[in-house]
């Protein structure tokens, strides 16, 4: 847990970016207003987390999941945010699935490359052995001829 109350605040850069994206161009926000919004956002996040944690605890889990957060939003009477949250969660899951597929493909490609390199080095070693073996065979044939 946080050691100081300030540690629970969201980063100022994030808050400033969110505020700028939410307001039309040309609207200025005072430093005091940004601080108030930051504190309100932090309180909201802590409250939502606490409510979601209650749902996880009722289910005898220690890990919060998206369902817990959605249930918490409903309990907090923020039903109008449920659908946008579900949509954002779906977009996130699709993005993660895409990343996972790309990562899996890269892993497979790397394995194929390593296998190909391994096969190539085996072939080279085999060729080297083949080049060395005829010399040994010739000596054995010469010995037989001498006898």
LODRENTOR-105565 format. One line per field, with one value per residue: residue number from 1; residue in three letters; chain; x, y, z of N, C-alpha, C in turn. Coordinates in Angstrom, 2 decimals, padded with zeros to 5 digits, always signed. Each point is the difference from the previous one (the first is absolute). Layout:
! LODRENTOR-105565
resi	[NUM,...]
resn	[ALA,...]
chain	[A,...]
n.x	[X,...]
n.y	[Y,...]
n.z	[Z,...]
ca.x	[X,...]
ca.y	[Y,...]
ca.z	[Z,...]
c.x	[X,...]
c.y	[Y,...]
c.z	[Z,...]
//
This chain:
! LODRENTOR-105565
resi	[1,2,3,4,5,6,7,8,9,10,11,12,13,14,15,16,17,18,19,20,21,22,23,24,25,26,27,28,29,30,31,32,33,34,35,36,37,38,39,40,41,42,43,44,45,46,47,48,49,50,51,52,53,54,55,56,57,58,59,60,61,62,63,64,65,66,67,68,69,70,71,72,73,74,75,76,77,78,79,80,81,82,83,84,85,86,87,88,89,90,91,92,93,94,95,96,97,98,99,100,101,102,103,104,105,106,107,108,109,110,111,112,113,114,115,116,117,118,119,120,121,122,123,124,125,126,127,128,129,130,131,132,133,134,135,136,137,138,139,140,141,142,143,144,145,146,147]
resn	[UNK,UNK,UNK,UNK,UNK,UNK,UNK,UNK,UNK,UNK,UNK,UNK,UNK,UNK,UNK,UNK,UNK,UNK,UNK,UNK,UNK,UNK,UNK,UNK,UNK,UNK,UNK,UNK,UNK,UNK,UNK,UNK,UNK,UNK,UNK,UNK,UNK,UNK,UNK,UNK,UNK,UNK,UNK,UNK,UNK,UNK,UNK,UNK,UNK,UNK,UNK,UNK,UNK,UNK,UNK,UNK,UNK,UNK,UNK,UNK,UNK,UNK,UNK,UNK,UNK,UNK,UNK,UNK,UNK,UNK,UNK,UNK,UNK,UNK,UNK,UNK,UNK,UNK,UNK,UNK,UNK,UNK,UNK,UNK,UNK,UNK,UNK,UNK,UNK,UNK,UNK,UNK,UNK,UNK,UNK,UNK,UNK,UNK,UNK,UNK,UNK,UNK,UNK,UNK,UNK,UNK,UNK,UNK,UNK,UNK,UNK,UNK,UNK,UNK,UNK,UNK,UNK,UNK,UNK,UNK,UNK,UNK,UNK,UNK,UNK,UNK,UNK,UNK,UNK,UNK,UNK,UNK,UNK,UNK,UNK,UNK,UNK,UNK,UNK,UNK,UNK,UNK,UNK,UNK,UNK,UNK,UNK]
chain	[A,A,A,A,A,A,A,A,A,A,A,A,A,A,A,A,A,A,A,A,A,A,A,A,A,A,A,A,A,A,A,A,A,A,A,A,A,A,A,A,A,A,A,A,A,A,A,A,A,A,A,A,A,A,A,A,A,A,A,A,A,A,A,A,A,A,A,A,A,A,A,A,A,A,A,A,A,A,A,A,A,A,A,A,A,A,A,A,A,A,A,A,A,A,A,A,A,A,A,A,A,A,A,A,A,A,A,A,A,A,A,A,A,A,A,A,A,A,A,A,A,A,A,A,A,A,A,A,A,A,A,A,A,A,A,A,A,A,A,A,A,A,A,A,A,A,A]
n.x	[+000.85,-000.57,+001.20,-000.23,-000.88,+001.09,+000.45,-001.17,+000.59,-000.83,+000.84,+000.60,+001.00,-000.38,-000.16,+001.12,+000.52,-000.56,+000.38,+001.18,-000.05,-000.42,+000.85,-000.81,+000.56,+001.02,-000.42,+000.22,+000.83,-000.41,+001.14,-000.73,-000.59,+001.20,+000.44,-001.08,+000.12,+001.29,-000.28,-000.94,+000.85,+000.94,-000.87,-000.39,+001.26,+000.32,-001.06,+000.22,+001.26,-000.36,-000.91,+000.90,+000.82,-001.06,-000.20,+001.28,-000.06,-001.18,+000.73,+000.56,+000.23,+001.27,-000.38,+000.07,-001.19,-000.14,-000.47,+001.01,+000.77,-000.53,+000.07,+001.23,+000.17,-000.61,+000.73,+000.96,-000.94,+000.97,-001.28,-000.05,+000.94,-000.96,-000.85,+000.36,-000.12,-001.15,-000.36,+000.46,-000.63,-001.01,+000.16,+000.14,-001.02,-000.62,+000.39,-000.35,-001.13,-000.10,+000.33,-000.87,-000.87,+000.29,-000.05,-001.10,-000.40,+000.42,-000.57,-001.07,+000.02,+000.22,-000.95,-000.76,+000.34,-000.18,-001.14,-000.28,+000.41,-000.72,-001.01,+000.19,+000.17,-001.06,-000.62,+000.46,-000.35,-001.15,-000.04,+000.39,-000.88,-000.89,+000.44,-000.05,-001.14,-000.18,+000.68,-000.73,-001.01,+000.56,+000.37,-001.22,-000.44,+000.86,-000.35,-001.26,+000.25,+000.62,-001.04]
n.y	[-001.18,+001.11,+000.58,+000.81,+000.88,+000.73,-001.14,+000.31,+001.17,+000.26,-000.41,+001.14,-000.59,-001.09,+000.61,+000.67,-001.16,-000.64,+000.97,+000.07,-001.34,+000.26,+001.01,+000.95,+000.22,+000.58,-001.11,+000.90,-000.78,+000.57,+000.31,+000.87,+000.31,-000.01,+000.65,+000.77,+000.12,+000.20,+000.76,+000.60,+000.02,+000.38,+000.83,+000.36,+000.01,+000.62,+000.76,+000.14,+000.16,+000.79,+000.56,+000.08,+000.42,+000.70,+000.21,+000.29,+000.71,+000.49,+000.07,+000.40,+001.16,-000.04,-000.44,+001.31,-000.16,+000.00,-001.21,-000.06,+000.53,-000.77,-001.02,+000.42,+000.19,-001.16,-000.56,+000.64,-000.62,-000.62,-000.39,+001.31,-000.35,-000.85,+000.49,+001.27,-000.39,-000.60,+001.05,+000.81,-000.79,-000.01,+001.30,+000.13,-000.85,+000.65,+001.14,-000.51,-000.43,+001.16,+000.62,-000.80,+000.18,+001.30,+000.02,-000.74,+000.81,+001.05,-000.58,-000.30,+001.24,+000.41,-000.85,+000.38,+001.28,-000.20,-000.63,+000.97,+000.89,-000.67,-000.13,+001.28,+000.27,-000.79,+000.59,+001.16,-000.40,-000.40,+001.14,+000.62,-000.76,+000.27,+001.27,-000.17,-000.65,+000.51,+000.95,-000.20,-000.04,+001.03,+000.43,-000.32,+000.55,+001.01,-000.09,-000.17,+000.98,+000.61,-000.49]
n.z	[+000.00,-000.28,+000.06,-001.05,+000.44,-000.20,+000.53,+000.52,-000.23,-000.99,-000.95,+000.29,-000.64,+000.62,+001.16,-000.22,-000.45,+001.02,+000.80,-000.60,+000.04,+001.24,+000.00,-000.48,-001.19,+000.61,+000.59,+000.93,+000.68,+001.10,+000.58,+000.69,-001.16,-000.61,+001.05,-000.01,-001.32,+000.18,+001.04,-000.72,-001.02,+000.84,+000.57,-001.22,-000.40,+001.12,-000.15,-001.30,+000.32,+001.00,-000.77,-000.98,+000.94,+000.40,-001.30,-000.11,+001.11,-000.44,-001.10,+001.14,-000.65,-000.30,-001.18,-000.23,-000.54,-001.32,+000.23,+000.85,-000.92,-000.94,+000.84,+000.26,-001.30,-000.14,+000.95,-000.63,-000.71,-000.66,-000.07,-000.15,+000.86,+000.32,-000.87,+000.22,+001.27,-000.24,-000.72,+000.95,+000.84,-000.84,-000.19,+001.31,+000.19,-000.98,+000.55,+001.18,-000.55,-000.64,+001.12,+000.63,-001.00,+000.00,+001.33,-000.08,-000.99,+000.72,+001.05,-000.74,-000.51,+001.24,+000.42,-001.03,+000.28,+001.31,-000.31,-000.88,+000.91,+000.89,-000.85,-000.30,+001.30,+000.18,-001.02,+000.48,+001.23,-000.52,-000.71,+001.12,+000.67,-000.94,+000.06,+001.31,-000.07,-001.21,+000.60,+001.07,-000.83,-000.65,+001.20,+000.41,-001.13,+000.22,+001.29,-000.45,-000.83,+001.00,+000.66]
ca.x	[-000.85,+000.76,+000.53,-000.49,-001.24,+000.32,+000.35,-001.23,-000.47,+000.37,+001.04,-000.50,+000.04,-001.17,-001.18,+000.03,-000.33,-001.43,-000.74,+000.15,-000.77,-001.43,-000.48,+000.26,+001.20,-000.13,-000.46,+001.11,-000.35,+000.99,+000.77,-000.84,-001.06,+000.63,+000.28,-001.28,-000.43,+000.91,-000.40,-001.30,+000.23,+000.65,-001.01,-000.88,+000.71,+000.09,-001.34,-000.34,+000.85,-000.51,-001.25,+000.33,+000.65,-001.07,-000.57,+000.99,+000.04,-001.22,+000.23,+001.16,+001.14,+000.89,+000.28,-001.14,-000.10,-000.84,-001.36,-000.08,-000.01,-001.31,-000.97,+000.24,-000.55,-001.46,-000.29,+000.27,-001.02,+000.58,-000.46,+000.16,+001.37,+000.20,+000.13,+001.32,+001.06,-000.02,+000.56,+001.44,+000.57,+000.01,+001.08,+001.24,+000.19,+000.36,+001.38,+000.88,-000.02,+000.84,+001.39,+000.38,+000.17,+001.23,+001.09,+000.07,+000.53,+001.43,+000.66,+000.04,+000.96,+001.33,+000.29,+000.27,+001.31,+000.99,+000.02,+000.65,+001.42,+000.51,+000.06,+001.07,+001.29,+000.11,+000.36,+001.39,+000.82,-000.10,+000.83,+001.39,+000.33,+000.04,+001.25,+001.10,-000.11,+000.61,+001.44,+000.24,-000.35,+001.05,+001.15,-000.32,+000.06,+001.40,+000.57,-000.47,+000.71,+001.37,+000.03]
ca.y	[+001.18,+001.26,+000.50,+001.37,+000.24,+000.51,-001.13,-000.53,+000.87,-000.35,+000.91,+001.28,+000.02,-000.75,+000.81,+001.14,-000.49,-000.33,+001.27,+000.64,-000.76,+000.11,+001.37,+000.58,+000.85,+001.36,+000.02,-000.14,-000.56,+000.48,-001.02,-000.42,-000.86,-001.27,-000.73,-000.49,-001.09,-001.11,-000.60,-000.63,-001.21,-000.96,-000.50,-000.86,-001.25,-000.75,-000.46,-001.05,-001.15,-000.58,-000.70,-001.18,-000.94,-000.66,-001.05,-001.08,-000.67,-000.81,-001.18,-000.65,+000.19,+001.11,+000.75,+000.70,-000.18,+001.00,-000.18,+000.66,+001.45,+000.32,-000.12,+001.14,+001.20,-000.08,+000.24,+001.41,+000.72,+000.56,-000.90,+000.56,-000.28,-001.43,-000.37,+000.45,-000.81,-001.32,+000.19,+000.22,-001.28,-000.85,+000.51,-000.37,-001.44,-000.26,+000.46,-000.95,-001.23,+000.28,+000.03,-001.37,-000.71,+000.50,-000.53,-001.43,-000.16,+000.32,-001.12,-001.11,+000.37,-000.10,-001.43,-000.50,+000.51,-000.74,-001.36,+000.05,+000.22,-001.23,-000.98,+000.41,-000.31,-001.46,-000.35,+000.40,-000.96,-001.25,+000.15,-000.02,-001.40,-000.74,+000.37,-000.62,-001.45,-000.66,-000.08,-001.14,-001.20,-000.21,-000.56,-001.39,-000.71,-000.12,-001.04,-001.27,-000.24,-000.33,-001.35]
ca.z	[+000.00,-000.09,+001.26,+000.20,-000.76,-001.33,-000.85,-000.56,-001.07,-001.37,-000.51,-000.51,-001.47,-000.48,+000.27,-000.92,-001.34,-000.02,+000.03,-001.31,-000.97,+000.30,-000.18,-001.32,-000.10,+000.50,+001.39,+000.95,+001.31,+000.97,+000.71,+001.12,-000.54,-000.38,+001.25,+000.52,-000.88,+000.28,+001.27,-000.19,-000.80,+000.88,+000.93,-000.79,-000.28,+001.25,+000.34,-000.96,+000.34,+001.24,-000.32,-000.80,+000.92,+000.77,-000.84,-000.08,+001.31,+000.11,-000.84,+000.60,-000.88,+000.36,-001.23,-000.58,-001.45,-000.66,+000.50,+001.31,-000.25,-000.57,+001.09,+000.89,-000.64,+000.15,+001.41,+000.26,-000.77,-001.21,-001.05,-001.34,-000.45,-000.19,-001.41,-000.52,+000.61,-000.66,-001.35,+000.15,+000.41,-001.20,-000.85,+000.68,-000.15,-001.39,-000.15,+000.68,-000.79,-001.16,+000.45,+000.34,-001.27,-000.62,+000.81,-000.27,-001.36,+000.06,+000.67,-000.96,-001.04,+000.59,+000.12,-001.34,-000.40,+000.78,-000.51,-001.30,+000.24,+000.61,-001.09,-000.91,+000.63,-000.03,-001.37,-000.20,+000.73,-000.74,-001.21,+000.43,+000.30,-001.26,-000.66,+000.72,-000.04,-001.16,+000.18,+000.87,-000.74,-000.99,+000.70,+000.29,-001.27,-000.35,+000.85,-000.50,-001.25,+000.35,+000.57]
c.x	[+000.89,+000.42,-000.53,-001.27,+000.28,+000.33,-001.23,-000.54,+000.47,+001.05,-000.60,-000.03,-001.21,-001.26,-000.08,-000.39,-001.49,-000.85,+000.05,-000.83,-001.50,-000.56,+000.29,+001.27,-000.29,-000.49,+001.20,-000.52,+001.10,+000.69,-000.82,-001.12,+000.56,+000.27,-001.28,-000.51,+000.86,-000.38,-001.34,+000.15,+000.64,-001.00,-000.94,+000.65,+000.10,-001.35,-000.42,+000.80,-000.50,-001.30,+000.27,+000.66,-001.04,-000.63,+000.96,+000.05,-001.23,+000.14,+001.23,+001.20,+000.83,+000.30,-001.28,-000.03,-000.98,-001.45,-000.21,-000.11,-001.36,-001.10,+000.13,-000.59,-001.52,-000.40,+000.18,-000.97,+000.59,-000.37,+000.25,+001.41,+000.22,+000.21,+001.31,+001.16,+000.07,+000.62,+001.52,+000.71,+000.10,+001.12,+001.35,+000.29,+000.41,+001.44,+000.99,+000.08,+000.88,+001.47,+000.50,+000.25,+001.29,+001.21,+000.20,+000.60,+001.49,+000.78,+000.15,+001.01,+001.44,+000.40,+000.34,+001.39,+001.10,+000.13,+000.72,+001.50,+000.65,+000.16,+001.15,+001.37,+000.22,+000.44,+001.46,+000.94,+000.02,+000.88,+001.48,+000.43,+000.13,+001.30,+001.19,-000.02,+000.63,+001.51,+000.35,-000.29,+001.08,+001.22,-000.24,+000.07,+001.44,+000.68,-000.38,+000.76,+001.43,+000.08,-000.28]
c.y	[+001.24,+000.46,+001.38,+000.19,+000.49,-001.13,-000.59,+000.84,-000.51,+000.99,+001.26,+000.05,-000.74,+000.82,+001.18,-000.43,-000.32,+001.27,+000.67,-000.70,+000.19,+001.38,+000.50,+000.86,+001.39,+000.09,-000.27,-000.52,+000.43,-001.18,-000.57,-000.95,-001.36,-000.85,-000.58,-001.18,-001.24,-000.72,-000.72,-001.32,-001.09,-000.61,-000.96,-001.36,-000.85,-000.58,-001.15,-001.27,-000.70,-000.78,-001.27,-001.06,-000.73,-001.13,-001.19,-000.78,-000.88,-001.29,-000.79,-000.01,+001.17,+000.89,+000.65,-000.28,+001.04,-000.08,+000.68,+001.52,+000.42,-000.07,+001.17,+001.28,+000.02,+000.29,+001.48,+000.91,+000.79,-000.89,+000.55,-000.21,-001.47,-000.37,+000.52,-000.81,-001.38,+000.10,+000.19,-001.30,-000.94,+000.42,-000.41,-001.49,-000.36,+000.42,-000.95,-001.31,+000.17,+000.01,-001.41,-000.81,+000.41,-000.58,-001.49,-000.26,+000.29,-001.15,-001.18,+000.28,-000.15,-001.46,-000.60,+000.42,-000.76,-001.44,-000.05,+000.19,-001.25,-001.08,+000.32,-000.34,-001.50,-000.46,+000.33,-000.97,-001.34,+000.04,-000.06,-001.43,-000.81,+000.29,-000.69,-001.51,-000.63,-000.13,-001.20,-001.30,-000.33,-000.64,-001.47,-000.83,-000.20,-001.09,-001.37,-000.35,-000.43,-001.43,-000.97]
c.z	[+000.00,+001.39,+000.33,-000.81,-001.43,-000.97,-000.68,-001.15,-001.36,-000.50,-000.63,-001.52,-000.58,+000.18,-000.98,-001.41,-000.11,-000.04,-001.37,-001.06,+000.20,-000.30,-001.41,+000.04,+000.54,+001.43,+000.89,+001.33,+000.97,+000.68,+001.15,-000.46,-000.42,+001.23,+000.57,-000.84,+000.26,+001.28,-000.12,-000.78,+000.86,+000.98,-000.73,-000.25,+001.26,+000.41,-000.91,+000.30,+001.25,-000.24,-000.80,+000.87,+000.84,-000.80,-000.12,+001.31,+000.20,-000.80,+000.48,-000.94,+000.52,-001.18,-000.52,-001.50,-000.55,+000.49,+001.34,-000.18,-000.56,+001.07,+000.97,-000.59,+000.14,+001.44,+000.37,-000.75,-001.18,-001.19,-001.40,-000.55,-000.32,-001.47,-000.60,+000.58,-000.66,-001.39,+000.06,+000.39,-001.19,-000.95,+000.58,-000.20,-001.43,-000.26,+000.63,-000.77,-001.23,+000.36,+000.28,-001.27,-000.69,+000.73,-000.27,-001.38,-000.02,+000.63,-000.95,-001.10,+000.50,+000.15,-001.36,-000.46,+000.72,-000.49,-001.34,+000.15,+000.57,-001.07,-000.95,+000.60,+000.05,-001.39,-000.28,+000.70,-000.72,-001.24,+000.36,+000.30,-001.28,-000.75,+000.66,-000.15,-001.23,+000.12,+000.85,-000.71,-001.02,+000.64,+000.29,-001.27,-000.43,+000.79,-000.53,-001.29,+000.28,+000.51,-001.03]
//
